[in-house]
Amino acid sequence: MTAISGSTLERIRWACSGWGTIFNANIQRLEDLYLTIPGQGDVQLTSLTDKDILQWNGTKWVNMPSGFMTTTT
């Protein structure tokens, strides 16, 4: 997985104009890097719905509805 360094992000100076745009661009850079699943060949997504989660089935990641999870004590 690629790491992100401080040099990858744009710095925001105190009281600079346009800080919101810079902040949003930095958040997008972080999301692009860290919300990407490494090795997408082992991911199978079908019939995606809101709030699905990924579950490892032994050979690949598959999406599952979040409601299947239960708690145990």
C-alpha positions in Angstrom: 0.0 0.0 0.0 1.3 3.4 -0.9 2.0 5.7 2.0 1.1 9.4 2.0 3.6 11.9 3.2 3.3 15.5 4.3 4.8 16.6 0.9 1.8 15.1 -0.9 -0.6 17.4 0.9 -0.9 21.1 0.3 -0.1 23.2 3.4 -2.6 25.7 4.7 -1.2 28.8 6.2 -3.0 30.6 9.0 -5.5 33.1 7.7 -4.9 32.2 4.1 -7.7 32.8 1.6 -9.2 29.7 -0.1 -8.4 27.4 2.8 -11.6 25.5 2.3 -10.6 24.6 -1.2 -7.2 23.4 0.0 -8.7 21.5 2.9 -11.2 19.7 0.5 -8.5 18.9 -2.0 -6.4 17.3 0.8 -9.3 15.3 2.1 -9.9 14.0 -1.5 -6.2 13.0 -1.8 -6.5 11.1 1.5 -9.8 9.4 0.4 -8.3 8.4 -3.0 -5.4 6.8 -1.3 -6.9 5.1 1.8 -10.4 4.3 0.6 -9.0 2.3 -2.3 -8.9 -1.5 -1.7 -5.5 -2.9 -2.5 -5.4 -5.8 -4.9 -8.8 -5.3 -6.4 -8.6 -8.6 -8.1 -9.7 -10.3 -4.9 -12.9 -8.2 -4.6 -16.3 -9.1 -6.0 -19.1 -6.5 -5.7 -22.6 -7.4 -6.7 -26.0 -5.6 -6.3 -24.5 -2.9 -4.1 -26.8 -1.1 -1.7 -26.3 1.7 0.8 -24.4 0.6 3.9 -23.1 -2.6 2.5 -19.9 -3.9 4.1 -17.1 -6.1 2.9 -16.7 -9.6 4.2 -13.8 -12.1 3.4 -15.2 -15.4 2.3 -11.9 -17.3 2.3 -10.9 -16.4 -1.3 -12.1 -12.9 -1.9 -13.9 -9.8 -0.4 -17.6 -9.8 -1.1 -20.2 -7.2 -0.2 -22.8 -8.0 2.4 -25.7 -6.1 3.8 -24.7 -4.5 7.1 -27.8 -6.0 8.8 -26.4 -9.5 8.7 -24.0 -8.7 11.6 -25.2 -9.6 15.1 -23.5 -9.2 18.5 -22.7 -12.0 20.9 -21.7 -12.0 24.5 
